[in-house]
Amino acid sequence: MLDKTFDPKAAEPRLYAMWEGSGVFAPKTDGAAAAYSIVIPPPNVTGSLHIGHALNNTLQDILARYHRMTGKAVLWLPGTDHAGIATQMVVERQLAASGNVGRRDMGREAFVDKVWEWKAESGGTIVQQLRRLGASCDWSRERFTLDEGLNAAVRKVFVQLHREGLIYRDKRLVNWDPHFQTAISDLEVEQREMDGFYWHFAYPLADGVTYEHPVAWDGDNQPTEWETRDYIVVATTRPETMLGDTGVAVHPDDARYAGLVGKWIDHPITGRRIRIVADDYADPAKGSGAVKITPAHDFNDFGVGKRTGLEALNVLDAFARITNADTPDVPAEYCGMDRFAARKAIVARAEEEGWLREIEKTRHVIPHGDRSGVVIEPWLTDQWYVDAHTLAQPAIKAVERGDTTFEPKSYEKIYFEWLRNIEPWCISRQLWWGHRIPAWYGPDGTIFVEENEDDARAAARHHYGAETPLAQDEDVLDTWFSSALWPFSTMGWPEKTGDLERFYPTSDLVTAADIIFFWVARMMMMGLHFMDEVPFRRVIINGLVRDEKGQKMSKSKGNVIDPLTIIDELGADPLRFTMAILSGTRDIKLSRQRIEGYRNFGTKLWNAARFSQMNEARRVEGFDPAAVEQTINRWIRGELTKAERQVSAAIEGGRFDDAASALYRFVWNVFCDWYLELAKPVFTGADEAAKAETRAMTAWTLDQTLKLMHPVMPFITEELWDQLAAEGAPRTETTLIAAAWPELPDAFIDPAAEAEIGWLVDLVTEIRGLRAEMNVPPSAKPPLAFVSPDAATSDRLARHRDLILTLARVSEVGAADAAPTGAVTFVSGGATAALSLTGIIDLAAERSRLEKEIVAFDSDIAHVNKKLGNPNFVSRAAPEVVDEQREKLAEAEAGRAKLQAALARLDAVG
């Protein structure tokens, strides 16, 4: 006999070890089996399982388990990313904490050795945590973005792209992290809204130039008063960058400054002559309409500089300190100052000398390094770039043609928008942990790009005519560069492997929307360029998990749900089911209560299996579900078939929420709440043939249900499969994970049985609803009468009288020429029925209760409508707060409507 409850703590480790040890995670070697492949979005080797991982990997595992059960050769290829900056940071912190010297004192080779040591000891944490979630990856094929095979692939790709002119060096602006002293990607930049200031400075015009500037306006916004100015006012939130100003921009259509375009300014600190240029970037409605241009320290200014021919002068060093290395006119007194110290000094000087005109408080977005936490500087530096525009064109066409599709399709817009406006991709990082750039420099700066040092030296000998010392580039590649090769490099490319031939292109990719451009688009570019084929046929985008109020989870808010804690306390299955059933929304509102609710769903399934056991429902040798005769058995067979169709279609379509909802409806509402209830009197009855058939049908249905449930809730279903193995005839399938997905014929759907049981279910449901609406005590059993029923209804009443008495909790089931006095009437199956409530409820008290509750709902509705009708509330409140109020309104209106219907029924009674 099954235990009273399922114990996930004991079962999950045992079951996972059994799965992994059996080799079932590896793809079938049967060459006739169709291939299904999916590569895991590689988590950082430094990572720990968070709720986003739980969602993403649950969905992938559902796909892998489902396709495996349908008979396909499934490769779910796992691995981790070396996570350059994150890993380097972890190891540097450990060195500091243990009193060791820093990496620069230690030297590159020794430091990298330390990182590898750390990786060997601590880098597999998330891989073990994925196992706890139930991820059925083929761990025998696990890859790491810095393993030797991937390293060789990266070098080959870099060299080939360089030879094709698609990788090059250039001096451009990058996101520079002064703490780690490296360029970082946009994804590693955290935009924080902060209080700040606009400092308004008056820049003096050169050569005695003056102009008339409006200072007063009439009601039609026409200038009425002018003053003569020999300066132009600009505003900035970063005064320290003014040391690198090379221009001031005004809008081409701004009449105030039309005569100044092409004129010059004498910079108030450096004395540098800078030009006034016309560019659309200047906003006439913002501030004075004139904006200072510092091309080397602002991305927008860099664009203005390119368009108008302004020079880019770098006035910050790698530590974000003022320097005059590029431009000697920066006064020595500022050199070596930290950027924020320089800011204070410059503002103080402007105030002292009289060219500070205004300090305006503002709230603006400031970029920070997500790892370092320091303010990021746009910085002009030499880096390696990929010609992403050229590589993007085939990637755009592939999605336009439908070679790769997005689910939901709306996400194609993000993909297209980024690729059609793509900028050169900065791929170099000033780190030590990562793929070192395969470029070597000669003494005169000549660059030799080769796959290894021997080839570089050979190229240098050919170039110089003699053996010449070379120095390898100190930088490493952006981690997104190696992960862009992930779908084919992990399968052994550049070698022509069996895995590549069989499993590339992959079938699906499941990932998050925020890395469509960082990863998905780049995999498309690289896959098409090197494999001449898209890397995946479909991209399934999962939503963002938020808290129950719709707020982003963060440690500071204290609203983070730790999946490992959930697994410890509730088991992996409830978490997985919750992830699946909520996955259909872009913002998934998650709460512990939801997860606990779906643990109850697992308990419901477990209890159904125990009930079946107690009623001797066992597998029967040679049992044929097509031959059953009992109406309830023909009905459940059809309901199961419809559920299988719904679940299969939903998983195939990447609609995991629909799959989970179909499972929930069938298991809880159909199988447990109705079929087993309807089977009870059969189990206890005297008809031995009906009893034997229903027992066999129950066991067969339970087996098929476990199969349908397995991809979403693998642990509890596998445990039930194993525990029920001894119940009756032996199965041919020893483990559920390797069992065949149910293939049920259309003939299993029996319209007559469906109509018959549907009529009974609808009748009992209607009566139960009325009892609840009318506040009928659970112990009360009112009589039920059908008003002048037709022959078909009378026959059904006769056949199911005992079930109606039990399930609807009524004292009698009969027929009448008219509804009795004091009865509430309703229509069921096209016939009018009456439930007599005389002497059972106090009509006056019940009417009073309903009226009071309606008044309470009216008050709630008015209160919420007042909030939502306030434009200030709707525009200023957080979106999740507004959504919460709208949900409250919908719930209140639905509750009120239900009570009004009950009141109307009560009024009809008398």
Secondary structure as GFF3:
##gff-version 3
##sequence-region A 1 910
A	DSSP	alpha_helix	8	22	.	.	.	ID=ss1
A	DSSP	beta_strand	35	39	.	.	.	ID=ss2
A	DSSP	alpha_helix	51	69	.	.	.	ID=ss3
A	DSSP	beta_strand	73	77	.	.	.	ID=ss4
A	DSSP	beta_strand	79	80	.	.	.	ID=ss5
A	DSSP	alpha_helix	84	97	.	.	.	ID=ss6
A	DSSP	alpha_helix	103	106	.	.	.	ID=ss7
A	DSSP	alpha_helix	108	122	.	.	.	ID=ss8
A	DSSP	alpha_helix	125	133	.	.	.	ID=ss9
A	DSSP	three_ten_helix	139	141	.	.	.	ID=ss10
A	DSSP	beta_strand	143	144	.	.	.	ID=ss11
A	DSSP	alpha_helix	148	163	.	.	.	ID=ss12
A	DSSP	beta_strand	167	177	.	.	.	ID=ss13
A	DSSP	beta_strand	182	184	.	.	.	ID=ss14
A	DSSP	three_ten_helix	186	188	.	.	.	ID=ss15
A	DSSP	beta_strand	189	204	.	.	.	ID=ss16
A	DSSP	beta_strand	211	217	.	.	.	ID=ss17
A	DSSP	beta_strand	223	229	.	.	.	ID=ss18
A	DSSP	beta_strand	231	236	.	.	.	ID=ss19
A	DSSP	three_ten_helix	239	244	.	.	.	ID=ss20
A	DSSP	beta_strand	247	250	.	.	.	ID=ss21
A	DSSP	three_ten_helix	255	260	.	.	.	ID=ss22
A	DSSP	beta_strand	264	266	.	.	.	ID=ss23
A	DSSP	beta_strand	273	278	.	.	.	ID=ss24
A	DSSP	beta_strand	290	293	.	.	.	ID=ss25
A	DSSP	alpha_helix	299	308	.	.	.	ID=ss26
A	DSSP	three_ten_helix	332	334	.	.	.	ID=ss27
A	DSSP	alpha_helix	339	353	.	.	.	ID=ss28
A	DSSP	beta_strand	356	369	.	.	.	ID=ss29
A	DSSP	beta_strand	377	386	.	.	.	ID=ss30
A	DSSP	alpha_helix	388	401	.	.	.	ID=ss31
A	DSSP	beta_strand	405	407	.	.	.	ID=ss32
A	DSSP	three_ten_helix	409	411	.	.	.	ID=ss33
A	DSSP	alpha_helix	412	420	.	.	.	ID=ss34
A	DSSP	beta_strand	425	426	.	.	.	ID=ss35
A	DSSP	beta_strand	428	429	.	.	.	ID=ss36
A	DSSP	beta_strand	439	441	.	.	.	ID=ss37
A	DSSP	beta_strand	447	449	.	.	.	ID=ss38
A	DSSP	alpha_helix	453	464	.	.	.	ID=ss39
A	DSSP	beta_strand	471	472	.	.	.	ID=ss40
A	DSSP	beta_strand	476	477	.	.	.	ID=ss41
A	DSSP	alpha_helix	479	483	.	.	.	ID=ss42
A	DSSP	alpha_helix	486	489	.	.	.	ID=ss43
A	DSSP	alpha_helix	498	503	.	.	.	ID=ss44
A	DSSP	beta_strand	506	512	.	.	.	ID=ss45
A	DSSP	three_ten_helix	513	515	.	.	.	ID=ss46
A	DSSP	pi_helix	516	520	.	.	.	ID=ss47
A	DSSP	alpha_helix	521	531	.	.	.	ID=ss48
A	DSSP	beta_strand	536	542	.	.	.	ID=ss49
A	DSSP	beta_strand	544	547	.	.	.	ID=ss50
A	DSSP	alpha_helix	563	570	.	.	.	ID=ss51
A	DSSP	alpha_helix	572	581	.	.	.	ID=ss52
A	DSSP	beta_strand	587	590	.	.	.	ID=ss53
A	DSSP	alpha_helix	592	614	.	.	.	ID=ss54
A	DSSP	three_ten_helix	625	627	.	.	.	ID=ss55
A	DSSP	alpha_helix	631	652	.	.	.	ID=ss56
A	DSSP	alpha_helix	656	664	.	.	.	ID=ss57
A	DSSP	pi_helix	665	675	.	.	.	ID=ss58
A	DSSP	alpha_helix	676	684	.	.	.	ID=ss59
A	DSSP	alpha_helix	688	709	.	.	.	ID=ss60
A	DSSP	alpha_helix	714	723	.	.	.	ID=ss61
A	DSSP	three_ten_helix	746	748	.	.	.	ID=ss62
A	DSSP	alpha_helix	751	773	.	.	.	ID=ss63
A	DSSP	beta_strand	784	787	.	.	.	ID=ss64
A	DSSP	alpha_helix	791	808	.	.	.	ID=ss65
A	DSSP	beta_strand	813	816	.	.	.	ID=ss66
A	DSSP	beta_strand	823	828	.	.	.	ID=ss67
A	DSSP	beta_strand	831	836	.	.	.	ID=ss68
A	DSSP	alpha_helix	843	868	.	.	.	ID=ss69
A	DSSP	alpha_helix	871	876	.	.	.	ID=ss70
A	DSSP	alpha_helix	879	909	.	.	.	ID=ss71
###
